[in-house]
Amino acid sequence: MENKKPQGCLKRLISQIGAVLSSAYLLNLGYGIVDLIPDNLPVAGNIDEVVASLILFVCLNSLGIGPDRLFKRKAPFTPSKNQNTPPIQDAEIVEDDKR
């Protein structure tokens, strides 16, 4: 398990506000009226959306909703090596001769 430091209340609040505002900007809730850089400018028109996306990803990561949590792979199953149980072969219990 990871040992993360508890976040401060102010940092968490700023991250939540940043995530909400950047999501609202990316969802275009202002119907294109609130656009920092007009989208019809070649190349430079999409810079504001890239910055808003970056802010959203940073805020979600600081809240613990980053890609490492979403795409975390589970550890493969490894049987324990308990010496008290006999080995299993072909679904039959085989007793050890060492006893």
PDB file as gemmi writes it, atoms N, CA and C in Angstrom:
CRYST1    1.000    1.000    1.000  90.00  90.00  90.00 P 1                      
ATOM      1  N   MET A   1       0.834  -1.177   0.000  1.00  0.00           N  
ATOM      2  CA  MET A   1       0.000   0.000   0.000  1.00  0.00           C  
ATOM      3  C   MET A   1       0.880   1.241   0.000  1.00  0.00           C  
ATOM      4  N   GLU A   2       0.324   2.260  -0.565  1.00  0.00           N  
ATOM      5  CA  GLU A   2       1.073   3.499  -0.649  1.00  0.00           C  
ATOM      6  C   GLU A   2       0.831   4.329   0.601  1.00  0.00           C  
ATOM      7  N   ASN A   3       1.857   5.008   1.050  1.00  0.00           N  
ATOM      8  CA  ASN A   3       1.740   5.911   2.184  1.00  0.00           C  
ATOM      9  C   ASN A   3       1.732   7.330   1.667  1.00  0.00           C  
ATOM     10  N   LYS A   4       0.541   7.877   1.496  1.00  0.00           N  
ATOM     11  CA  LYS A   4       0.420   9.255   1.024  1.00  0.00           C  
ATOM     12  C   LYS A   4       0.141  10.166   2.198  1.00  0.00           C  
ATOM     13  N   LYS A   5       0.694  11.370   2.129  1.00  0.00           N  
ATOM     14  CA  LYS A   5       0.426  12.345   3.155  1.00  0.00           C  
ATOM     15  C   LYS A   5      -0.998  12.862   2.999  1.00  0.00           C  
ATOM     16  N   PRO A   6      -1.688  13.118   4.088  1.00  0.00           N  
ATOM     17  CA  PRO A   6      -3.025  13.675   3.954  1.00  0.00           C  
ATOM     18  C   PRO A   6      -2.955  15.086   3.373  1.00  0.00           C  
ATOM     19  N   GLN A   7      -3.872  15.362   2.457  1.00  0.00           N  
ATOM     20  CA  GLN A   7      -3.870  16.674   1.821  1.00  0.00           C  
ATOM     21  C   GLN A   7      -4.518  17.697   2.748  1.00  0.00           C  
ATOM     22  N   GLY A   8      -4.076  18.922   2.584  1.00  0.00           N  
ATOM     23  CA  GLY A   8      -4.693  19.987   3.330  1.00  0.00           C  
ATOM     24  C   GLY A   8      -6.056  20.326   2.756  1.00  0.00           C  
ATOM     25  N   CYS A   9      -6.886  20.893   3.574  1.00  0.00           N  
ATOM     26  CA  CYS A   9      -8.250  21.235   3.168  1.00  0.00           C  
ATOM     27  C   CYS A   9      -8.247  22.269   2.046  1.00  0.00           C  
ATOM     28  N   LEU A  10      -7.341  23.233   2.122  1.00  0.00           N  
ATOM     29  CA  LEU A  10      -7.284  24.283   1.110  1.00  0.00           C  
ATOM     30  C   LEU A  10      -6.817  23.728  -0.234  1.00  0.00           C  
ATOM     31  N   LYS A  11      -5.823  22.856  -0.219  1.00  0.00           N  
ATOM     32  CA  LYS A  11      -5.333  22.261  -1.461  1.00  0.00           C  
ATOM     33  C   LYS A  11      -6.417  21.428  -2.117  1.00  0.00           C  
ATOM     34  N   ARG A  12      -7.155  20.669  -1.329  1.00  0.00           N  
ATOM     35  CA  ARG A  12      -8.244  19.849  -1.859  1.00  0.00           C  
ATOM     36  C   ARG A  12      -9.352  20.724  -2.438  1.00  0.00           C  
ATOM     37  N   LEU A  13      -9.681  21.809  -1.768  1.00  0.00           N  
ATOM     38  CA  LEU A  13     -10.721  22.712  -2.252  1.00  0.00           C  
ATOM     39  C   LEU A  13     -10.309  23.378  -3.568  1.00  0.00           C  
ATOM     40  N   ILE A  14      -9.054  23.805  -3.658  1.00  0.00           N  
ATOM     41  CA  ILE A  14      -8.558  24.421  -4.899  1.00  0.00           C  
ATOM     42  C   ILE A  14      -8.580  23.402  -6.041  1.00  0.00           C  
ATOM     43  N   SER A  15      -8.224  22.167  -5.747  1.00  0.00           N  
ATOM     44  CA  SER A  15      -8.249  21.133  -6.777  1.00  0.00           C  
ATOM     45  C   SER A  15      -9.671  20.854  -7.249  1.00  0.00           C  
ATOM     46  N   GLN A  16     -10.612  20.833  -6.327  1.00  0.00           N  
ATOM     47  CA  GLN A  16     -12.014  20.605  -6.707  1.00  0.00           C  
ATOM     48  C   GLN A  16     -12.556  21.757  -7.551  1.00  0.00           C  
ATOM     49  N   ILE A  17     -12.250  22.974  -7.160  1.00  0.00           N  
ATOM     50  CA  ILE A  17     -12.714  24.139  -7.925  1.00  0.00           C  
ATOM     51  C   ILE A  17     -12.070  24.158  -9.311  1.00  0.00           C  
ATOM     52  N   GLY A  18     -10.776  23.864  -9.374  1.00  0.00           N  
ATOM     53  CA  GLY A  18     -10.094  23.822 -10.663  1.00  0.00           C  
ATOM     54  C   GLY A  18     -10.662  22.756 -11.579  1.00  0.00           C  
ATOM     55  N   ALA A  19     -10.994  21.595 -11.024  1.00  0.00           N  
ATOM     56  CA  ALA A  19     -11.579  20.520 -11.830  1.00  0.00           C  
ATOM     57  C   ALA A  19     -12.958  20.909 -12.350  1.00  0.00           C  
ATOM     58  N   VAL A  20     -13.751  21.540 -11.518  1.00  0.00           N  
ATOM     59  CA  VAL A  20     -15.099  21.947 -11.947  1.00  0.00           C  
ATOM     60  C   VAL A  20     -15.025  23.039 -13.013  1.00  0.00           C  
ATOM     61  N   LEU A  21     -14.168  24.044 -12.806  1.00  0.00           N  
ATOM     62  CA  LEU A  21     -14.080  25.138 -13.772  1.00  0.00           C  
ATOM     63  C   LEU A  21     -13.499  24.678 -15.105  1.00  0.00           C  
ATOM     64  N   SER A  22     -12.476  23.847 -15.072  1.00  0.00           N  
ATOM     65  CA  SER A  22     -11.899  23.380 -16.333  1.00  0.00           C  
ATOM     66  C   SER A  22     -12.866  22.434 -17.051  1.00  0.00           C  
ATOM     67  N   SER A  23     -13.615  21.638 -16.305  1.00  0.00           N  
ATOM     68  CA  SER A  23     -14.626  20.778 -16.935  1.00  0.00           C  
ATOM     69  C   SER A  23     -15.719  21.614 -17.583  1.00  0.00           C  
ATOM     70  N   ALA A  24     -16.152  22.662 -16.888  1.00  0.00           N  
ATOM     71  CA  ALA A  24     -17.186  23.533 -17.454  1.00  0.00           C  
ATOM     72  C   ALA A  24     -16.680  24.233 -18.710  1.00  0.00           C  
ATOM     73  N   TYR A  25     -15.421  24.640 -18.724  1.00  0.00           N  
ATOM     74  CA  TYR A  25     -14.853  25.294 -19.901  1.00  0.00           C  
ATOM     75  C   TYR A  25     -14.770  24.311 -21.064  1.00  0.00           C  
ATOM     76  N   LEU A  26     -14.356  23.070 -20.769  1.00  0.00           N  
ATOM     77  CA  LEU A  26     -14.234  22.076 -21.837  1.00  0.00           C  
ATOM     78  C   LEU A  26     -15.593  21.610 -22.353  1.00  0.00           C  
ATOM     79  N   LEU A  27     -16.609  21.604 -21.495  1.00  0.00           N  
ATOM     80  CA  LEU A  27     -17.951  21.228 -21.935  1.00  0.00           C  
ATOM     81  C   LEU A  27     -18.632  22.347 -22.715  1.00  0.00           C  
ATOM     82  N   ASN A  28     -18.005  23.504 -22.780  1.00  0.00           N  
ATOM     83  CA  ASN A  28     -18.496  24.656 -23.530  1.00  0.00           C  
ATOM     84  C   ASN A  28     -19.874  25.094 -23.040  1.00  0.00           C  
ATOM     85  N   LEU A  29     -19.993  25.260 -21.721  1.00  0.00           N  
ATOM     86  CA  LEU A  29     -21.271  25.672 -21.147  1.00  0.00           C  
ATOM     87  C   LEU A  29     -21.636  27.104 -21.490  1.00  0.00           C  
ATOM     88  N   GLY A  30     -20.668  27.879 -21.955  1.00  0.00           N  
ATOM     89  CA  GLY A  30     -20.962  29.258 -22.354  1.00  0.00           C  
ATOM     90  C   GLY A  30     -21.353  29.376 -23.812  1.00  0.00           C  
ATOM     91  N   TYR A  31     -21.553  28.252 -24.491  1.00  0.00           N  
ATOM     92  CA  TYR A  31     -21.951  28.201 -25.901  1.00  0.00           C  
ATOM     93  C   TYR A  31     -21.002  28.987 -26.800  1.00  0.00           C  
ATOM     94  N   GLY A  32     -19.724  28.981 -26.476  1.00  0.00           N  
ATOM     95  CA  GLY A  32     -18.731  29.639 -27.319  1.00  0.00           C  
ATOM     96  C   GLY A  32     -18.583  31.118 -27.061  1.00  0.00           C  
ATOM     97  N   ILE A  33     -19.386  31.675 -26.168  1.00  0.00           N  
ATOM     98  CA  ILE A  33     -19.286  33.110 -25.861  1.00  0.00           C  
ATOM     99  C   ILE A  33     -18.023  33.364 -25.043  1.00  0.00           C  
ATOM    100  N   VAL A  34     -17.765  32.487 -24.071  1.00  0.00           N  
ATOM    101  CA  VAL A  34     -16.571  32.613 -23.247  1.00  0.00           C  
ATOM    102  C   VAL A  34     -15.503  31.719 -23.867  1.00  0.00           C  
ATOM    103  N   ASP A  35     -14.673  32.300 -24.705  1.00  0.00           N  
ATOM    104  CA  ASP A  35     -13.591  31.564 -25.350  1.00  0.00           C  
ATOM    105  C   ASP A  35     -12.358  32.456 -25.289  1.00  0.00           C  
ATOM    106  N   LEU A  36     -11.337  31.997 -24.590  1.00  0.00           N  
ATOM    107  CA  LEU A  36     -10.159  32.840 -24.395  1.00  0.00           C  
ATOM    108  C   LEU A  36      -9.438  33.112 -25.708  1.00  0.00           C  
ATOM    109  N   ILE A  37      -9.269  32.088 -26.529  1.00  0.00           N  
ATOM    110  CA  ILE A  37      -8.642  32.241 -27.843  1.00  0.00           C  
ATOM    111  C   ILE A  37      -9.648  31.717 -28.865  1.00  0.00           C  
ATOM    112  N   PRO A  38     -10.037  32.508 -29.849  1.00  0.00           N  
ATOM    113  CA  PRO A  38     -11.025  32.039 -30.827  1.00  0.00           C  
ATOM    114  C   PRO A  38     -10.540  30.776 -31.537  1.00  0.00           C  
ATOM    115  N   ASP A  39     -11.461  29.822 -31.713  1.00  0.00           N  
ATOM    116  CA  ASP A  39     -11.090  28.535 -32.290  1.00  0.00           C  
ATOM    117  C   ASP A  39     -10.822  28.609 -33.790  1.00  0.00           C  
ATOM    118  N   ASN A  40     -11.214  29.686 -34.451  1.00  0.00           N  
ATOM    119  CA  ASN A  40     -10.989  29.757 -35.895  1.00  0.00           C  
ATOM    120  C   ASN A  40      -9.568  30.199 -36.249  1.00  0.00           C  
ATOM    121  N   LEU A  41      -8.741  30.513 -35.265  1.00  0.00           N  
ATOM    122  CA  LEU A  41      -7.333  30.821 -35.527  1.00  0.00           C  
ATOM    123  C   LEU A  41      -6.580  29.510 -35.740  1.00  0.00           C  
ATOM    124  N   PRO A  42      -5.824  29.381 -36.819  1.00  0.00           N  
ATOM    125  CA  PRO A  42      -5.107  28.119 -37.043  1.00  0.00           C  
ATOM    126  C   PRO A  42      -4.051  27.881 -35.953  1.00  0.00           C  
ATOM    127  N   VAL A  43      -3.919  26.688 -35.512  1.00  0.00           N  
ATOM    128  CA  VAL A  43      -2.982  26.179 -34.510  1.00  0.00           C  
ATOM    129  C   VAL A  43      -3.202  26.814 -33.137  1.00  0.00           C  
ATOM    130  N   ALA A  44      -3.234  28.106 -33.032  1.00  0.00           N  
ATOM    131  CA  ALA A  44      -3.350  28.774 -31.737  1.00  0.00           C  
ATOM    132  C   ALA A  44      -4.766  28.688 -31.175  1.00  0.00           C  
ATOM    133  N   GLY A  45      -5.741  28.330 -31.986  1.00  0.00           N  
ATOM    134  CA  GLY A  45      -7.130  28.303 -31.527  1.00  0.00           C  
ATOM    135  C   GLY A  45      -7.423  27.213 -30.516  1.00  0.00           C  
ATOM    136  N   ASN A  46      -6.633  26.181 -30.502  1.00  0.00           N  
ATOM    137  CA  ASN A  46      -6.893  25.062 -29.589  1.00  0.00           C  
ATOM    138  C   ASN A  46      -6.007  25.076 -28.351  1.00  0.00           C  
ATOM    139  N   ILE A  47      -5.187  26.082 -28.200  1.00  0.00           N  
ATOM    140  CA  ILE A  47      -4.282  26.142 -27.051  1.00  0.00           C  
ATOM    141  C   ILE A  47      -5.055  26.280 -25.743  1.00  0.00           C  
ATOM    142  N   ASP A  48      -6.139  27.039 -25.732  1.00  0.00           N  
ATOM    143  CA  ASP A  48      -6.889  27.208 -24.495  1.00  0.00           C  
ATOM    144  C   ASP A  48      -7.545  25.897 -24.042  1.00  0.00           C  
ATOM    145  N   GLU A  49      -7.991  25.077 -24.991  1.00  0.00           N  
ATOM    146  CA  GLU A  49      -8.542  23.772 -24.610  1.00  0.00           C  
ATOM    147  C   GLU A  49      -7.450  22.837 -24.079  1.00  0.00           C  
ATOM    148  N   VAL A  50      -6.261  22.923 -24.643  1.00  0.00           N  
ATOM    149  CA  VAL A  50      -5.151  22.102 -24.152  1.00  0.00           C  
ATOM    150  C   VAL A  50      -4.790  22.499 -22.722  1.00  0.00           C  
ATOM    151  N   VAL A  51      -4.753  23.783 -22.447  1.00  0.00           N  
ATOM    152  CA  VAL A  51      -4.432  24.264 -21.103  1.00  0.00           C  
ATOM    153  C   VAL A  51      -5.531  23.850 -20.112  1.00  0.00           C  
ATOM    154  N   ALA A  52      -6.799  23.967 -20.531  1.00  0.00           N  
ATOM    155  CA  ALA A  52      -7.902  23.557 -19.654  1.00  0.00           C  
ATOM    156  C   ALA A  52      -7.839  22.054 -19.377  1.00  0.00           C  
ATOM    157  N   SER A  53      -7.474  21.255 -20.377  1.00  0.00           N  
ATOM    158  CA  SER A  53      -7.342  19.812 -20.186  1.00  0.00           C  
ATOM    159  C   SER A  53      -6.203  19.502 -19.218  1.00  0.00           C  
ATOM    160  N   LEU A  54      -5.091  20.219 -19.363  1.00  0.00           N  
ATOM    161  CA  LEU A  54      -3.957  20.028 -18.468  1.00  0.00           C  
ATOM    162  C   LEU A  54      -4.340  20.365 -17.024  1.00  0.00           C  
ATOM    163  N   ILE A  55      -5.060  21.452 -16.841  1.00  0.00           N  
ATOM    164  CA  ILE A  55      -5.511  21.835 -15.498  1.00  0.00           C  
ATOM    165  C   ILE A  55      -6.426  20.765 -14.919  1.00  0.00           C  
ATOM    166  N   LEU A  56      -7.328  20.233 -15.746  1.00  0.00           N  
ATOM    167  CA  LEU A  56      -8.244  19.189 -15.283  1.00  0.00           C  
ATOM    168  C   LEU A  56      -7.481  17.941 -14.852  1.00  0.00           C  
ATOM    169  N   PHE A  57      -6.500  17.507 -15.654  1.00  0.00           N  
ATOM    170  CA  PHE A  57      -5.739  16.307 -15.313  1.00  0.00           C  
ATOM    171  C   PHE A  57      -4.911  16.501 -14.048  1.00  0.00           C  
ATOM    172  N   VAL A  58      -4.326  17.665 -13.885  1.00  0.00           N  
ATOM    173  CA  VAL A  58      -3.526  17.932 -12.675  1.00  0.00           C  
ATOM    174  C   VAL A  58      -4.416  17.952 -11.438  1.00  0.00           C  
ATOM    175  N   CYS A  59      -5.584  18.575 -11.542  1.00  0.00           N  
ATOM    176  CA  CYS A  59      -6.508  18.633 -10.404  1.00  0.00           C  
ATOM    177  C   CYS A  59      -7.032  17.243 -10.040  1.00  0.00           C  
ATOM    178  N   LEU A  60      -7.396  16.445 -11.042  1.00  0.00           N  
ATOM    179  CA  LEU A  60      -7.883  15.097 -10.765  1.00  0.00           C  
ATOM    180  C   LEU A  60      -6.784  14.228 -10.158  1.00  0.00           C  
ATOM    181  N   ASN A  61      -5.554  14.402 -10.624  1.00  0.00           N  
ATOM    182  CA  ASN A  61      -4.449  13.631 -10.072  1.00  0.00           C  
ATOM    183  C   ASN A  61      -4.184  14.011  -8.621  1.00  0.00           C  
ATOM    184  N   SER A  62      -4.298  15.289  -8.284  1.00  0.00           N  
ATOM    185  CA  SER A  62      -4.073  15.694  -6.899  1.00  0.00           C  
ATOM    186  C   SER A  62      -5.209  15.240  -5.989  1.00  0.00           C  
ATOM    187  N   LEU A  63      -6.390  14.973  -6.575  1.00  0.00           N  
ATOM    188  CA  LEU A  63      -7.504  14.447  -5.791  1.00  0.00           C  
ATOM    189  C   LEU A  63      -7.455  12.927  -5.678  1.00  0.00           C  
ATOM    190  N   GLY A  64      -6.488  12.308  -6.358  1.00  0.00           N  
ATOM    191  CA  GLY A  64      -6.346  10.863  -6.276  1.00  0.00           C  
ATOM    192  C   GLY A  64      -7.120  10.115  -7.342  1.00  0.00           C  
ATOM    193  N   ILE A  65      -7.529  10.795  -8.414  1.00  0.00           N  
ATOM    194  CA  ILE A  65      -8.290  10.164  -9.486  1.00  0.00           C  
ATOM    195  C   ILE A  65      -7.428  10.161 -10.743  1.00  0.00           C  
ATOM    196  N   GLY A  66      -6.153   9.849 -10.583  1.00  0.00           N  
ATOM    197  CA  GLY A  66      -5.229   9.866 -11.705  1.00  0.00           C  
ATOM    198  C   GLY A  66      -5.251   8.577 -12.498  1.00  0.00           C  
ATOM    199  N   PRO A  67      -4.521   8.536 -13.604  1.00  0.00           N  
ATOM    200  CA  PRO A  67      -4.518   7.342 -14.449  1.00  0.00           C  
ATOM    201  C   PRO A  67      -3.900   6.125 -13.773  1.00  0.00           C  
ATOM    202  N   ASP A  68      -3.020   6.325 -12.809  1.00  0.00           N  
ATOM    203  CA  ASP A  68      -2.437   5.177 -12.119  1.00  0.00           C  
ATOM    204  C   ASP A  68      -3.492   4.428 -11.319  1.00  0.00           C  
ATOM    205  N   ARG A  69      -4.505   5.139 -10.827  1.00  0.00           N  
ATOM    206  CA  ARG A  69      -5.590   4.484 -10.095  1.00  0.00           C  
ATOM    207  C   ARG A  69      -6.593   3.851 -11.051  1.00  0.00           C  
ATOM    208  N   LEU A  70      -6.852   4.497 -12.178  1.00  0.00           N  
ATOM    209  CA  LEU A  70      -7.842   3.984 -13.110  1.00  0.00           C  
ATOM    210  C   LEU A  70      -7.355   2.746 -13.845  1.00  0.00           C  
ATOM    211  N   PHE A  71      -6.075   2.700 -14.195  1.00  0.00           N  
ATOM    212  CA  PHE A  71      -5.537   1.602 -14.979  1.00  0.00           C  
ATOM    213  C   PHE A  71      -4.622   0.702 -14.161  1.00  0.00           C  
ATOM    214  N   LYS A  72      -4.859   0.622 -12.871  1.00  0.00           N  
ATOM    215  CA  LYS A  72      -4.015  -0.174 -11.998  1.00  0.00           C  
ATOM    216  C   LYS A  72      -4.284  -1.649 -12.242  1.00  0.00           C  
ATOM    217  N   ARG A  73      -3.222  -2.397 -12.475  1.00  0.00           N  
ATOM    218  CA  ARG A  73      -3.356  -3.832 -12.697  1.00  0.00           C  
ATOM    219  C   ARG A  73      -3.246  -4.557 -11.370  1.00  0.00           C  
ATOM    220  N   LYS A  74      -4.026  -5.585 -11.264  1.00  0.00           N  
ATOM    221  CA  LYS A  74      -3.974  -6.379 -10.048  1.00  0.00           C  
ATOM    222  C   LYS A  74      -2.800  -7.337 -10.130  1.00  0.00           C  
ATOM    223  N   ALA A  75      -2.235  -7.644  -8.991  1.00  0.00           N  
ATOM    224  CA  ALA A  75      -1.101  -8.568  -8.935  1.00  0.00           C  
ATOM    225  C   ALA A  75      -1.584  -9.975  -9.297  1.00  0.00           C  
ATOM    226  N   PRO A  76      -0.784 -10.704 -10.047  1.00  0.00           N  
ATOM    227  CA  PRO A  76      -1.199 -12.070 -10.397  1.00  0.00           C  
ATOM    228  C   PRO A  76      -1.248 -12.956  -9.160  1.00  0.00           C  
ATOM    229  N   PHE A  77      -2.091 -13.969  -9.221  1.00  0.00           N  
ATOM    230  CA  PHE A  77      -2.249 -14.889  -8.096  1.00  0.00           C  
ATOM    231  C   PHE A  77      -1.012 -15.764  -7.957  1.00  0.00           C  
ATOM    232  N   THR A  78      -0.458 -15.781  -6.776  1.00  0.00           N  
ATOM    233  CA  THR A  78       0.669 -16.673  -6.493  1.00  0.00           C  
ATOM    234  C   THR A  78       0.303 -17.492  -5.264  1.00  0.00           C  
ATOM    235  N   PRO A  79       0.287 -18.806  -5.402  1.00  0.00           N  
ATOM    236  CA  PRO A  79      -0.087 -19.639  -4.256  1.00  0.00           C  
ATOM    237  C   PRO A  79       0.970 -19.556  -3.164  1.00  0.00           C  
ATOM    238  N   SER A  80       0.520 -19.625  -1.943  1.00  0.00           N  
ATOM    239  CA  SER A  80       1.461 -19.582  -0.826  1.00  0.00           C  
ATOM    240  C   SER A  80       2.146 -20.930  -0.693  1.00  0.00           C  
ATOM    241  N   LYS A  81       3.351 -20.912  -0.234  1.00  0.00           N  
ATOM    242  CA  LYS A  81       4.124 -22.142  -0.075  1.00  0.00           C  
ATOM    243  C   LYS A  81       4.049 -22.581   1.385  1.00  0.00           C  
ATOM    244  N   ASN A  82       2.913 -23.128   1.717  1.00  0.00           N  
ATOM    245  CA  ASN A  82       2.696 -23.620   3.074  1.00  0.00           C  
ATOM    246  C   ASN A  82       3.206 -25.052   3.152  1.00  0.00           C  
ATOM    247  N   GLN A  83       4.064 -25.356   4.081  1.00  0.00           N  
ATOM    248  CA  GLN A  83       4.685 -26.669   4.176  1.00  0.00           C  
ATOM    249  C   GLN A  83       3.745 -27.717   4.780  1.00  0.00           C  
ATOM    250  N   ASN A  84       2.636 -27.310   5.369  1.00  0.00           N  
ATOM    251  CA  ASN A  84       1.753 -28.257   6.036  1.00  0.00           C  
ATOM    252  C   ASN A  84       0.786 -28.949   5.080  1.00  0.00           C  
ATOM    253  N   THR A  85       0.613 -28.463   3.884  1.00  0.00           N  
ATOM    254  CA  THR A  85      -0.333 -29.063   2.954  1.00  0.00           C  
ATOM    255  C   THR A  85       0.410 -29.902   1.929  1.00  0.00           C  
ATOM    256  N   PRO A  86      -0.134 -31.051   1.575  1.00  0.00           N  
ATOM    257  CA  PRO A  86       0.517 -31.886   0.566  1.00  0.00           C  
ATOM    258  C   PRO A  86       0.335 -31.297  -0.825  1.00  0.00           C  
ATOM    259  N   PRO A  87       1.226 -31.584  -1.760  1.00  0.00           N  
ATOM    260  CA  PRO A  87       1.086 -31.043  -3.108  1.00  0.00           C  
ATOM    261  C   PRO A  87      -0.095 -31.671  -3.833  1.00  0.00           C  
ATOM    262  N   ILE A  88      -0.725 -30.905  -4.706  1.00  0.00           N  
ATOM    263  CA  ILE A  88      -1.871 -31.375  -5.463  1.00  0.00           C  
ATOM    264  C   ILE A  88      -1.423 -31.661  -6.881  1.00  0.00           C  
ATOM    265  N   GLN A  89      -1.703 -32.872  -7.361  1.00  0.00           N  
ATOM    266  CA  GLN A  89      -1.372 -33.247  -8.731  1.00  0.00           C  
ATOM    267  C   GLN A  89      -2.607 -33.861  -9.358  1.00  0.00           C  
ATOM    268  N   ASP A  90      -2.996 -33.375 -10.493  1.00  0.00           N  
ATOM    269  CA  ASP A  90      -4.148 -33.884 -11.233  1.00  0.00           C  
ATOM    270  C   ASP A  90      -5.387 -33.994 -10.362  1.00  0.00           C  
ATOM    271  N   ALA A  91      -5.635 -32.991  -9.580  1.00  0.00           N  
ATOM    272  CA  ALA A  91      -6.829 -32.886  -8.730  1.00  0.00           C  
ATOM    273  C   ALA A  91      -6.927 -34.016  -7.710  1.00  0.00           C  
ATOM    274  N   GLU A  92      -5.831 -34.617  -7.365  1.00  0.00           N  
ATOM    275  CA  GLU A  92      -5.823 -35.630  -6.321  1.00  0.00           C  
ATOM    276  C   GLU A  92      -4.813 -35.204  -5.255  1.00  0.00           C  
ATOM    277  N   ILE A  93      -5.091 -35.542  -4.041  1.00  0.00           N  
ATOM    278  CA  ILE A  93      -4.165 -35.221  -2.960  1.00  0.00           C  
ATOM    279  C   ILE A  93      -3.138 -36.344  -2.867  1.00  0.00           C  
ATOM    280  N   VAL A  94      -1.884 -35.965  -2.974  1.00  0.00           N  
ATOM    281  CA  VAL A  94      -0.795 -36.929  -2.923  1.00  0.00           C  
ATOM    282  C   VAL A  94      -0.027 -36.683  -1.631  1.00  0.00           C  
ATOM    283  N   GLU A  95       0.148 -37.704  -0.868  1.00  0.00           N  
ATOM    284  CA  GLU A  95       0.867 -37.563   0.388  1.00  0.00           C  
ATOM    285  C   GLU A  95       2.372 -37.605   0.137  1.00  0.00           C  
ATOM    286  N   ASP A  96       3.118 -36.798   0.867  1.00  0.00           N  
ATOM    287  CA  ASP A  96       4.578 -36.819   0.780  1.00  0.00           C  
ATOM    288  C   ASP A  96       5.129 -38.047   1.484  1.00  0.00           C  
ATOM    289  N   ASP A  97       6.230 -38.583   0.951  1.00  0.00           N  
ATOM    290  CA  ASP A  97       6.875 -39.738   1.569  1.00  0.00           C  
ATOM    291  C   ASP A  97       7.824 -39.323   2.684  1.00  0.00           C  
ATOM    292  N   LYS A  98       8.034 -38.044   2.846  1.00  0.00           N  
ATOM    293  CA  LYS A  98       9.024 -37.552   3.825  1.00  0.00           C  
ATOM    294  C   LYS A  98       8.503 -37.553   5.257  1.00  0.00           C  
ATOM    295  N   ARG A  99       7.281 -37.864   5.470  1.00  0.00           N  
ATOM    296  CA  ARG A  99       6.715 -37.801   6.819  1.00  0.00           C  
ATOM    297  C   ARG A  99       7.130 -38.905   7.674  1.00  0.00           C  
TER     298      ARG A  99                                                      
END                                                                             
